[in-house]
Amino acid sequence: MFTILSGIGLLLLTLAAFSLFSLKMPKGQQAMSGMANAAIATFLIEAVHKYITGDLLHLSFFQEVGSVSGSMGGVAAAIMVPISMGANPVLAVVAGVAVGGYGILPGFIAGYVVGFAAPWLEKHLPAGLDTIAGALAIAPLARIIAIAVDPFVNSTLMAIGDTITAAASQSPIVMGFLLGGIMKMICTSPLSSMALTAMLGLKGLAMGIAAIACVGGSFTNGIIFHRLKLGNRSNVIAVMLEPLTQADIITQNPIPIYCSNFLGGGLAGVAAACLNIVNNAPGTASPIPGLLAPFAFNAPVTVVAALALAILGGTIAGLLGSMVFKKKFQRAPEILEPSVAEVPTGGTN
């Protein structure tokens, strides 16, 4: 029980910290978006090409592609984060190359600093020298930051990820529901679940739960959007494929969406836990990456069964949530109509 409480507690604490970073820090949301893109460019490619088209299909070329891509997480983060923040792409690539050999978290932190330093240098350096001098200054700056933060990263965030992983292994059903529900809520919120799981370095059953939960919960989102008439058909499809594209609608209707998502993600997470779905590709907690990555580490039949159960659980949660909240959505006009009707009547009297 202590392991479960500590695992969920540390996850919520980390979620609160990254939520504050995303919402309150300058360009925090752009930086987190860059982090998620870096996870797609590295960990997803590694999961599919190294383990599926490489190991499973015995294609050595794709195995090499996946291995190289997976080792470049820090480089990708140090490039994508400043680009997402509006920095010069050349200086962003300089920063990425300079942090080679370090993980995605040191790369993220270095990239965030470079996202502010690069525009400042370009503004104050003479025209014609800004790119060259900026590159010569950015490279050692990014490397120094990566070296400085690496021990802290390894001793804190990675330790949190290990605790969550251990809790999922010791109490799979309970953690499947709690972790799956929380991760699907994060997946639907402005804070990227891909970025969070990449930062924590989640692997094994915990990452499997997170990935499957995002897939099952996408059907919850689709049903909620359709039955509550939140947007049109294109909005329904978009929220199922990538919830962040519908952030404006989600933030306007948080209670029905997040409550239903917790249940849908939790049921999908239980399915992943019962079938012991393992995922050693951190940062793949999103509907499409979550659909593909588990095939790299589990028997295909087992993954298909987990996905089917996850979709069933997500569908049930969507139907239940829509029935509960549809009454409230329909009740609002009925409450307003009498008061609207009374205004002209009172005025004529």
Residue, then its C-alpha position, 0 to 999 in steps of 0.5 A: m500500500f505504501t508503494i502505491l501511495s508513494g507512486i501516485g503521490l509522486l506522480l501527482l506532485t510531478l504533475a503539479a510541478f509540470s502543470l505550473f511550469s507549463l502554465k506559469m513559466p514564460k513559453g512553458q506550453q511551447a517548451m512542453s510541446g517541443m518536448a512531446n515532439a522530441a519524444i515522437a521523433t526518437f522514442l516512437i521511432e525506436a519502439v517501432h523500427k528497432y523492436i518491430t521492423g527490426d527485431l520482430l521482422h529481422l530487418s537489421f537496417f530498421q533496427e539500426v535506424g531505431s537504435v540511433s533514433g532512440s539514443m538521440g532523445g537529448v539532442a532532439a529535445a534541445i533542438m525542438v524545444p527552442i524551435s517551439m519557443g521561436a528561436n533560430p533553427v540554426l542555433a537550436v541545432v547547435a544546442g542539440v548537437a552540443v548535448g549529444g550523449y545526454g538524455i532527453l531531460p538534460g536536453f529539455i532543460a538546455g533547450y529551454v534556456v537556449g530558447f531565451a538565450a538565442p534570441w537575446l544573442e541575435k538581438h545584441l550581436p552585430a548583423g552578419l556575426d549573429t549566427i556565427a558568434g551565436a553558435l560559438a556561444i550557444a554550443p558550450l552554454a548548452r553543454i554546460i547546462a546538460i552537464a550541470v543538471d544531469p546528476f539532479v535529473n538522475s536522482t529525482l525525476m528518474a527516481i520518481g519514474d522508478t517508484i511508479t514503475a515499482a508500484a505498478s509491478q507490485s499492485p498492477i490492478v490498482m495502479g492500472f486503474l489509478l495510473g491509467g485514469i490519471m495518465k488519460m486525464i493528462c493526455t487530454s489536458p494542455l500538459s502533454s502526457m508524452a512529455l511527462t512520461a518521457m521526463l519520468g523515463l517510465k518503462g515496463l508495465a507502468m508505461g504499458i498502462a499509460a500507453i493503452a489508457c491513452v488509446g482506450g480513453s480516446f474512444t471515451n473522448g469521441i463518444i463524449f464529444h459526439r453525444l454532448k455535441l461538443g463540436n462537429r464530426s471533425n472535432v470528434i475525430a481530432v480529439m480521438l487522434e490528438p486531444l491537444t488539438q481540441a484544447d479550447i473545447i476541453t477547457q470550456n467543458p472540463i468536468p464531463i470530459y475529465c471525469s469520463n476520461f479518468l474512468g475510461g483511462g482507468l478501465a483501459g489501464v486495468a486491461a493493460a495490467c491484467l494482460n501485463i502489457v510492457n512498454n519500454a519506450p518512454g514518451t509514447a503515452s498518446p493515442i497513436p504512439g500508444l497504439l503502436a509501441p506495445f507491439a514492440f514488446n509484447a505478443p501481438v495477440t496479447v496487445v490486440a486483446a488489451l486494445a480491444l478491452a481498452i476500447l470496450g472500457g473507454t466506450i463504456a466510460g464514454l456512454l456512462g459519462s454522456m448519460v450522466f452529463k447529458k441531463k445537465f447539458q439539456r437541463a440548462p435551457e429548461i431552467l433559462e426558458p421560464s425566466v426569459a419568458e417572464v421578462p416581457t410579461g412583467g414588462t407589459n404589466 
